[in-house]
Amino acid sequence: MTKPVYDKHYKKQNYFGEPYPGLVKFFKEYEPKCNVLDLGCGQGRDALFLGRLGYKVKGIDISSVGLDQMNQIANDDNLDVIGEVGDVYTYPVSTEYDLILLDSMLHFYKGDLEEETNFIKRIALELKVEGVLANFMIKGAKREKHLKSVLNGIGIDWEVLCDDYTEYPESNAQFHMYIIKKITVSNL
Ligand SMILES: C[S@@+](CC[C@H](N)C(=O)[O-])C[C@H]1O[C@@H](n2cnc3c(N)ncnc32)[C@H](O)[C@@H]1O
């Protein structure tokens, strides 16, 4: 498993700041407030926000420092949010989850391209029909094209719920929001 390099960053509370405005808007409006798997949940900036909106969230991360902080807040605030140590690259996407959230987990840098490509393919294939995949990734034409070509090249028909950009005020960056629903599996 990858080393928990984020442990040192997570000594600072709320290291990544607030959820992106685009994420906030989408999940406030989205219905139903369903069962979410947040792969690479970190300190729970998204998971805790979703929990407050009424979603049930399971978060997986290798950083026990981040997870402890998230679980403490979830417990104090009585949220249906729970974090567990695990490796996202092997964690199974069971049919109990309605929506899989990936925030800043894909970059498709050269050295990670194969591992991240296999990761997103596996998630897409394991996701149940009618399940939703919500990916937030730093803006970049090449990586966005790659993501779409992988997801559209595995015999799955998707309904695109959101293909847009959102601000990330903490670092003055833009993030691509790609949120898609699995409609049919046509070609397996
Ligand atoms: C860039 S941070 C994003 C955290 C969170 N999604 C957010 O946006 O606030 C990446 C996270 O992925 C976790 N991570 C990296 N590789 C992992 C792996 N193989 N299994 C589980 N977690 C992993 C790190 O510990 C870190 O918390």
The ligand as an SDF file (V2000), in Angstrom:
LIG
                    3D

 27 29  0  0  0  0  0  0  0  0999 V2000
   -5.0560   14.9410   -2.4180 C   0  0  0  0  0  0  0  0  0  0  0  0
   -5.6620   14.1370   -0.9710 S   0  0  0  0  0  0  0  0  0  0  0  0
   -7.4150   14.3190   -1.1950 C   0  0  0  0  0  0  0  0  0  0  0  0
   -8.1960   14.1350    0.0790 C   0  0  0  0  0  0  0  0  0  0  0  0
   -9.7050   14.3730   -0.0550 C   0  0  0  0  0  0  0  0  0  0  0  0
  -10.2880   13.6000   -1.1280 N   0  0  0  0  0  0  0  0  0  0  0  0
   -9.9960   15.8310   -0.2680 C   0  0  0  0  0  0  0  0  0  0  0  0
  -10.1810   16.2350   -1.4250 O   0  0  0  0  0  0  0  0  0  0  0  0
  -10.0140   16.5770    0.7250 O   0  0  0  0  0  0  0  0  0  0  0  0
   -5.3970   12.4450   -1.3670 C   0  0  0  0  0  0  0  0  0  0  0  0
   -5.8290   11.4820   -0.2810 C   0  0  0  0  0  0  0  0  0  0  0  0
   -5.7360   10.1440   -0.7770 O   0  0  0  0  0  0  0  0  0  0  0  0
   -5.1770    9.3100    0.2130 C   0  0  0  0  0  0  0  0  0  0  0  0
   -4.5620    8.1660   -0.4610 N   0  0  0  0  0  0  0  0  0  0  0  0
   -3.5610    8.1910   -1.3700 C   0  0  0  0  0  0  0  0  0  0  0  0
   -3.3050    6.9350   -1.8210 N   0  0  0  0  0  0  0  0  0  0  0  0
   -4.1720    6.1160   -1.1730 C   0  0  0  0  0  0  0  0  0  0  0  0
   -4.4160    4.7160   -1.2000 C   0  0  0  0  0  0  0  0  0  0  0  0
   -3.7090    3.9090   -1.9870 N   0  0  0  0  0  0  0  0  0  0  0  0
   -5.3880    4.2200   -0.4050 N   0  0  0  0  0  0  0  0  0  0  0  0
   -6.1000    5.0390    0.4150 C   0  0  0  0  0  0  0  0  0  0  0  0
   -5.9230    6.3740    0.4740 N   0  0  0  0  0  0  0  0  0  0  0  0
   -4.9730    6.9100   -0.3100 C   0  0  0  0  0  0  0  0  0  0  0  0
   -4.2080   10.2070    0.9640 C   0  0  0  0  0  0  0  0  0  0  0  0
   -3.9270    9.7460    2.2690 O   0  0  0  0  0  0  0  0  0  0  0  0
   -4.9740   11.5210    0.9580 C   0  0  0  0  0  0  0  0  0  0  0  0
   -5.8050   11.6490    2.0960 O   0  0  0  0  0  0  0  0  0  0  0  0
  1  2  1  0
  2  3  1  0
  2 10  1  0
  3  4  1  0
  4  5  1  0
  5  6  1  0
  5  7  1  0
  7  8  2  0
  7  9  1  0
 10 11  1  0
 11 12  1  0
 11 26  1  0
 12 13  1  0
 13 14  1  0
 13 24  1  0
 14 15  1  0
 14 23  1  0
 15 16  2  0
 16 17  1  0
 17 18  1  0
 17 23  2  0
 18 19  1  0
 18 20  2  0
 20 21  1  0
 21 22  2  0
 22 23  1  0
 24 25  1  0
 24 26  1  0
 26 27  1  0
M  CHG  2   2   1   9  -1
M  END
$$$$
